[in-house]
Amino acid sequence: MRITYLHQYFNTPNMPGGTRSYEFARRLVSMGHIVNMVTSWRENVQRAGWYTTIEAGITVHWLPVKYSNHMSYINRIKAFFTFAFASSLRAASIRSDIIFATSTPLTIALPAIYASHKLKVPMVFEVRDLWPELPIAIGALRNPLAIAMAKRLESLAYRNSTAIVALSPGIRMGILKSRYPSSRIAVIPNSSDNREFSLQKDTAMAWRKNRPWLGNRPLLVYAGAFGKINGVGYLVRIAIHLKNLAPNIRILLIGDGSEKEAIISYAKASQVFGINLFIENKIPKRDIPVVFAASDMLSSLFIDIKEMQSNSANKFFDALAAGKPVLINYGGWQAELISKAKCGIVTCRNNDWHDAAVITKFLLDKNWLLQAGHNAKQLALELFDRDILATQLASVLTNVNQKQIENNVANLTPQTTSDFISRLS
């Protein structure tokens, strides 16, 4: 197949951020498909117009459009539409058998729909987050007219999709509320790159030795965005309690985002910054495995809103791939998986002192860390290995291309949290 893959925020391993689209696209290429990735170049925008590169066999079409988490919401919206309109013409100019578009943002549906109609080929839409429910829930989208337009765009995206890929059972349930046929929804969550996260202990020890504040002390790591929705300040509050409960435990935050300076200021004012809580700048995805190998526990964080419980955050699956216990502070399908597989801690709906006490208990229990880490790796291998899920995606796209859709797409993947849990050995 000739696949045009639309993802505004595509990353290679040399860039910070998730690499789902890169990993899936390169595997599609290895299966014999031709993949054209249409995306944007966001940082150090010093050139104008489209340019192409070849990344692991993927032909990547880049359009410089400035974007960062530090931008205001209105400027982000402008970036969304700037790319949407420009990429419509680009995607429609590429010979294709199928259009595959992945959100967020939801505006990626616009070029996908245009190219699908112009080329008379089917469109498959991947839903990473439930928009506009999520920005409405966090107050980023308040204007009634903007909300109505966003809901209209969501409906338009679904109606023009021959099939939909949801990144979690909860997202699937949200799509079903729009009356989209369940038989045309596949659930393919984020994945675990098991080979990439299998590192030798000496590499991890060298990383620790380069940080005198760490040494052999227990380490809890968060690596990801510092946005409003992530609520990374939670770990600053935990660090405050750990100063008394377990002063030897260290917390490391790695990343960037609109809330970073506020978090640093909060940590300094709380007298934990540089004491038991440390912050480092974002790093390329290729450098994440060594950090995770050097940690004792990893974390995935979100503010306490129901709409975030269906998330499929990369950091959760990277933690599993690294064979490390994972801490999350929210409920939902990942909390159910952790409970069933006994591969981490869920601290949602507890107070900060209690959470800090629980974290202390498990971080200082070497036997628990070893067993929970083993369980995490087994979960990564059995349910979320990138090769397995890439094969599922390829099957979905092939079925759509061959017009074998009804009662086939959904059957290719687990559909509910119970389906995932039932597959655990």
C-alpha positions in Angstrom: 0.0 0.0 0.0 0.9 3.6 -0.5 0.1 5.2 2.9 0.0 9.0 3.5 0.4 9.4 7.3 -0.6 12.7 8.8 0.9 13.6 12.2 1.5 17.3 13.0 3.9 16.5 15.8 5.9 13.6 14.4 9.2 12.9 16.2 12.2 10.8 15.4 14.3 9.2 18.2 16.7 12.2 17.9 13.9 14.5 19.1 12.3 14.9 22.5 8.8 13.4 22.8 6.8 10.3 21.8 7.8 8.3 18.7 4.7 6.2 18.2 4.3 7.4 14.6 7.9 6.9 13.7 8.0 3.4 15.2 4.8 2.3 13.5 5.8 4.0 10.1 9.2 2.4 9.9 7.6 -1.0 10.6 5.1 -0.4 7.9 8.0 0.3 5.6 9.7 -2.9 6.6 6.5 -4.8 5.7 6.8 -3.5 2.2 4.5 -0.4 2.3 5.4 3.0 1.0 4.9 5.6 3.8 4.8 9.4 3.3 4.7 11.2 6.6 3.3 14.8 6.5 4.3 16.8 9.6 5.7 20.0 10.9 9.1 21.3 12.1 8.4 23.1 15.3 11.7 24.4 16.8 14.3 26.8 15.4 12.0 27.7 12.6 14.4 29.6 10.2 13.2 28.4 6.8 10.0 28.6 4.9 8.2 26.0 2.7 8.1 22.3 2.6 11.2 20.1 2.5 11.7 16.3 2.7 14.0 13.9 4.5 14.2 10.1 4.6 13.9 8.7 8.1 14.3 4.9 8.4 12.8 4.5 5.0 9.9 6.9 5.7 9.6 9.9 3.3 9.0 12.8 5.7 7.5 16.0 4.5 8.3 18.8 6.9 6.6 22.2 7.1 8.2 24.7 9.5 5.4 25.9 11.9 6.5 27.2 15.3 4.9 25.4 18.2 5.7 24.8 21.9 3.9 24.3 25.2 5.0 27.7 26.2 2.8 29.4 23.6 -0.6 30.8 24.5 -3.6 28.7 23.7 -4.7 31.1 20.9 -1.3 30.9 19.3 -1.4 27.1 19.5 -4.8 27.2 17.7 -3.3 29.4 15.0 -0.5 26.8 14.6 -3.0 24.0 14.3 -4.9 25.7 11.4 -1.8 27.0 9.7 -0.6 23.4 9.4 -4.0 22.0 8.6 -4.5 24.3 5.5 -1.0 23.9 4.2 -0.9 20.1 4.7 -4.2 19.7 2.9 -2.6 20.6 -0.5 0.5 18.6 0.3 -1.3 15.4 1.3 -3.5 15.6 -1.7 -0.5 15.9 -4.0 1.0 12.5 -2.9 -0.1 9.4 -4.6 -1.9 7.2 -2.0 -4.0 4.2 -1.5 -5.1 5.2 2.0 -4.9 8.3 4.3 -4.0 7.7 8.0 -4.2 10.7 10.3 -3.4 10.8 14.0 -4.5 13.4 16.5 -3.9 15.5 18.5 -4.7 18.2 17.4 -8.2 17.4 16.1 -7.6 19.8 13.2 -5.4 17.1 11.6 -8.8 15.7 10.3 -9.1 18.6 7.9 -6.2 17.8 5.6 -7.0 14.1 6.0 -10.6 14.6 4.8 -9.6 16.9 2.0 -6.9 14.4 0.7 -9.2 11.5 1.1 -11.9 13.1 -1.0 -9.5 14.6 -3.6 -7.7 11.3 -4.2 -10.9 9.1 -3.7 -9.2 6.9 -1.2 -10.3 5.8 2.3 -9.4 7.6 5.5 -8.5 6.0 8.9 -8.5 8.4 11.9 -6.5 7.7 15.0 -7.8 9.3 18.3 -5.1 9.9 20.9 -7.2 12.0 23.2 -10.9 12.8 23.4 -11.1 16.2 21.9 -12.9 18.5 22.5 -13.9 16.9 25.9 -10.3 17.3 27.3 -9.6 21.0 26.6 -13.2 21.8 27.7 -12.6 19.8 31.0 -9.4 21.7 31.8 -10.8 25.1 30.9 -8.7 25.7 27.8 -11.7 25.8 25.6 -14.5 28.0 27.1 -16.0 30.1 24.3 -19.4 28.5 23.4 -18.9 29.1 19.7 -15.4 27.6 19.8 -16.8 24.6 21.7 -19.6 24.1 19.1 -17.1 24.3 16.3 -14.8 21.8 17.9 -17.6 19.3 18.4 -18.6 19.9 14.8 -15.1 19.1 13.7 -15.0 15.9 15.9 -18.3 14.8 14.2 -16.9 15.6 10.8 -13.7 13.6 11.5 -15.7 10.5 12.5 -18.2 10.7 9.7 -15.5 10.8 7.1 -13.5 7.9 8.6 -13.8 4.4 7.2 -12.3 3.1 10.4 -11.0 4.6 13.6 -8.1 3.6 15.8 -8.6 4.4 19.5 -5.6 4.5 21.9 -7.5 3.1 24.9 -10.8 1.4 25.8 -12.0 4.6 27.4 -11.4 6.6 24.2 -13.3 3.9 22.3 -16.2 4.4 24.6 -16.1 8.1 24.0 -16.2 7.5 20.2 -19.1 5.2 20.6 -21.1 8.0 22.2 -21.1 9.7 18.7 -22.9 6.6 17.4 -19.9 5.5 15.3 -20.2 1.8 14.5 -18.3 -0.3 17.1 -17.3 -2.8 14.4 -15.1 -0.1 12.8 -13.1 0.8 15.9 -9.8 -0.8 16.7 -8.1 -0.3 20.1 -4.3 0.0 19.6 -2.7 1.7 22.7 0.7 3.2 22.9 3.4 0.6 22.8 6.5 -0.7 24.6 9.8 -0.6 22.7 11.2 -3.6 24.5 14.5 -3.9 22.6 15.3 -0.3 22.9 14.7 -0.2 26.7 16.9 -3.3 27.4 20.1 -1.9 28.7 23.1 -3.2 30.6 23.5 -2.3 34.3 26.9 -0.7 33.7 25.4 1.9 31.5 22.9 2.8 34.2 25.6 2.9 36.8 27.7 5.3 34.7 24.7 7.6 34.4 24.2 7.6 38.2 27.9 8.3 38.9 27.7 11.5 36.8 25.2 12.8 39.4 26.8 13.2 42.8 23.5 14.0 44.4 22.2 10.5 43.5 24.8 7.8 44.1 23.1 4.6 45.2 20.0 6.3 46.6 16.5 5.2 45.6 15.3 7.2 42.5 11.8 8.1 41.3 11.7 9.6 37.8 9.2 11.6 35.9 10.1 12.3 32.2 7.6 14.2 30.1 5.7 17.4 29.6 5.4 20.1 32.3 1.9 21.2 31.2 -1.1 22.2 33.2 -2.8 18.9 32.5 0.2 16.9 33.8 0.2 18.3 37.3 3.9 17.7 37.9 3.7 19.8 41.0 2.3 16.7 42.6 5.9 15.3 43.0 7.1 18.6 44.5 4.4 18.0 47.2 5.6 14.4 47.6 9.2 15.6 48.0 8.2 17.9 50.8 6.9 15.0 52.8 9.8 12.7 51.8 12.3 15.1 53.5 10.9 13.8 56.8 9.7 10.3 55.8 12.7 9.2 53.8 15.4 11.9 53.2 17.5 9.5 51.2 14.9 9.1 48.3 15.6 11.3 45.3 13.0 12.5 42.7 14.1 13.6 39.2 11.9 15.5 36.8 12.9 15.7 33.2 11.2 17.7 30.5 9.8 21.1 29.5 6.5 22.9 29.3 4.5 26.0 30.3 4.5 25.0 34.0 8.2 24.3 34.3 9.3 27.7 35.8 6.4 27.7 38.2 7.3 24.2 39.4 11.0 25.2 39.8 9.9 28.2 41.9 7.6 26.1 44.0 10.3 23.5 44.6 12.8 26.3 45.7 10.2 27.9 47.9 9.5 24.5 49.5 13.2 23.9 50.1 13.3 20.7 48.2 15.0 21.9 45.0 18.5 20.5 44.8 17.9 18.7 48.1 15.8 15.7 47.3 14.1 16.9 44.1 16.1 17.7 40.9 15.0 19.0 37.5 16.8 18.4 34.2 16.0 19.6 30.7 14.2 17.5 28.1 16.3 15.0 26.2 15.9 13.1 22.9 13.9 9.9 23.1 17.0 7.8 22.3 18.5 8.9 25.6 15.5 8.0 27.8 16.3 4.3 28.1 19.5 4.9 30.1 17.6 7.2 32.5 14.9 4.7 33.0 17.4 1.9 33.5 19.1 3.9 36.3 15.8 4.5 38.1 14.0 2.5 40.7 10.5 3.6 39.9 9.0 5.6 37.1 5.8 7.8 37.0 3.0 9.0 34.8 1.1 12.0 36.1 -2.1 13.8 35.3 -4.4 16.2 37.2 -7.4 14.6 38.7 -10.1 14.9 36.1 -12.2 12.0 34.7 -11.4 12.9 31.1 -7.7 12.0 31.6 -8.4 8.5 32.9 -8.6 7.1 29.3 -5.1 8.4 28.4 -2.5 6.3 26.7 0.7 8.2 27.8 4.0 7.1 26.2 5.7 7.2 29.6 3.5 4.5 31.1 4.5 2.0 28.3 8.1 3.1 28.4 8.2 2.3 32.1 6.8 -1.2 31.3 9.4 -1.7 28.6 12.2 -0.7 31.0 11.0 -3.3 33.5 10.4 -0.8 36.2 7.5 -0.3 38.6 5.3 2.5 37.5 3.5 5.1 39.8 0.4 6.8 38.5 -1.9 9.2 40.3 -5.1 8.7 38.4 -7.7 6.0 37.9 -8.9 4.3 34.7 -7.8 1.4 32.6 -4.1 1.8 33.4 -4.9 1.7 37.2 -6.8 -1.6 36.6 -3.8 -3.0 34.7 -1.4 -2.1 37.4 -3.6 -3.7 40.1 -4.1 -6.9 38.1 -0.5 -7.2 37.0 1.0 -6.0 40.3 3.5 -3.8 38.5 3.3 -0.5 40.3 1.4 1.9 42.6 -1.8 3.8 42.1 -2.1 6.8 44.4 -5.2 8.6 43.1 -7.7 10.0 45.6 -5.2 9.8 48.5 -3.7 12.8 50.4 -0.1 13.8 49.7 1.3 12.6 53.1 -0.3 9.2 52.6 0.9 9.0 49.1 4.4 9.9 50.2 4.3 7.1 52.8 3.1 4.6 50.3 5.9 5.6 47.9 8.5 5.3 50.7 7.3 1.9 51.7 7.7 0.4 48.2 10.8 2.4 47.1 12.7 1.0 50.1 11.5 -2.6 49.5 14.1 -4.1 47.2 12.2 -7.4 46.8 9.0 -5.6 45.8 10.9 -3.4 43.3 12.4 -6.5 41.7 9.1 -8.4 41.4 7.0 -5.4 40.3 9.7 -4.6 37.7 9.6 -8.2 36.4 5.8 -8.0 36.2 6.0 -4.7 34.3 8.3 -6.2 31.7 6.0 -9.2 31.3 3.1 -6.9 30.7 5.1 -5.0 28.1 6.1 -8.2 26.3 2.6 -9.9 26.4 0.3 -7.0 25.6 2.1 -3.9 24.4 5.1 -4.9 22.4 5.6 -2.4 19.5 6.0 -5.2 16.9 2.7 -6.8 17.9 0.7 -3.6 17.8 2.3 -2.4 14.6 1.1 -5.6 13.0 -2.4 -4.9 14.3 -2.3 -1.4 12.7 -1.1 -2.8 9.4 -4.0 -5.3 9.5 -6.5 -2.5 10.1 -5.1 -0.4 7.2 -5.1 -3.5 4.9 -8.7 -4.4 5.8 -9.8 -0.9 5.0 -7.8 -0.8 1.8 -9.3 -4.1 0.7 -12.8 -3.0 1.8 -13.0 -5.7 4.4 -14.2 -3.5 7.2 -17.4 -4.6 8.8 -16.9 -7.1 11.7 -13.2 -7.2 10.9 -11.5 -4.1 12.2 -12.7 -4.4 15.8 -12.0 -8.2 15.9 -8.3 -7.5 15.3 -7.7 -5.9 18.7 -8.9 -6.1 22.3 -11.7 -3.7 22.8 -12.2 -3.2 26.5 -10.0 -3.1 29.7 -11.4 -6.5 30.6 -10.2 -7.8 27.2 -6.7 -6.7 27.9 -6.7 -8.1 31.5 -8.0 -11.4 30.2 -5.0 -11.8 28.0 -2.6 -11.6 31.0 -1.0 -15.0 31.8 
